[in-house]
Amino acid sequence: MPKMKTKSGAAKRFRVRAGGSVKRSQAFKRHILTKKTTKNKRQLRGTTGVHATNKASVRAMMPYAS
């Protein structure tokens, strides 16, 4: 069997943590920031986990992520 390929877009967007959860960056922080409140922009900093309903599809795109 040939090796399975990792989706390169998913490899750039997601990382698998040591415990097995998948972390991702926050969305909605790129443009049109003037109409967003300071509190909203502050809370969009950093990373968060992938929701449980999407975790299986993300892991399928990254077959070799441990």
C-alpha positions as CSV (number, residue, x, y, z in Angstrom):
1,M,0.0,0.0,0.0
2,P,1.3,3.5,-0.7
3,K,1.7,6.0,2.0
4,M,-1.3,8.2,2.8
5,K,-0.8,11.9,2.2
6,T,-1.5,14.6,4.7
7,K,-3.7,17.5,3.5
8,S,-1.2,20.3,3.4
9,G,-3.8,22.9,4.2
10,A,-4.7,21.0,7.4
11,A,-1.1,20.6,8.4
12,K,-0.7,24.4,8.3
13,R,-3.9,25.0,10.3
14,F,-3.9,22.4,13.0
15,R,-1.5,20.8,15.5
16,V,-2.1,17.8,17.7
17,R,-1.4,18.2,21.4
18,A,0.3,15.6,23.5
19,G,-3.0,14.6,25.0
20,G,-4.5,13.9,21.6
21,S,-6.7,17.0,21.3
22,V,-6.3,19.2,18.2
23,K,-5.6,22.9,18.5
24,R,-6.4,25.6,16.0
25,S,-6.2,29.3,15.6
26,Q,-9.1,31.7,16.2
27,A,-11.0,33.0,13.2
28,F,-12.5,36.5,12.5
29,K,-9.3,38.4,13.4
30,R,-7.9,39.2,9.9
31,H,-9.8,42.2,8.6
32,I,-12.8,44.4,9.1
33,L,-11.6,45.0,12.7
34,T,-12.9,48.5,13.1
35,K,-16.5,47.4,13.8
36,K,-15.4,44.8,16.3
37,T,-15.2,45.7,19.9
38,T,-11.9,45.7,21.8
39,K,-13.2,43.0,24.1
40,N,-14.1,40.8,21.1
41,K,-10.7,41.2,19.4
42,R,-8.9,40.5,22.7
43,Q,-10.9,37.3,23.2
44,L,-10.0,36.1,19.7
45,R,-6.3,36.0,20.6
46,G,-4.4,32.7,20.9
47,T,-5.5,29.2,20.1
48,T,-8.4,26.9,21.0
49,G,-9.4,23.3,20.6
50,V,-11.2,21.8,17.7
51,H,-14.8,21.0,18.5
52,A,-15.6,17.3,19.1
53,T,-18.0,17.2,16.1
54,N,-15.1,18.2,13.8
55,K,-12.3,16.3,15.4
56,A,-12.7,13.1,13.4
57,S,-12.6,14.9,10.0
58,V,-9.5,16.9,11.1
59,R,-7.7,13.7,12.2
60,A,-8.6,12.1,8.9
61,M,-6.9,14.9,7.0
62,M,-3.8,14.3,9.1
63,P,-3.3,10.5,9.2
64,Y,0.2,10.5,10.7
65,A,-0.4,13.1,13.4
66,S,0.1,11.3,16.7
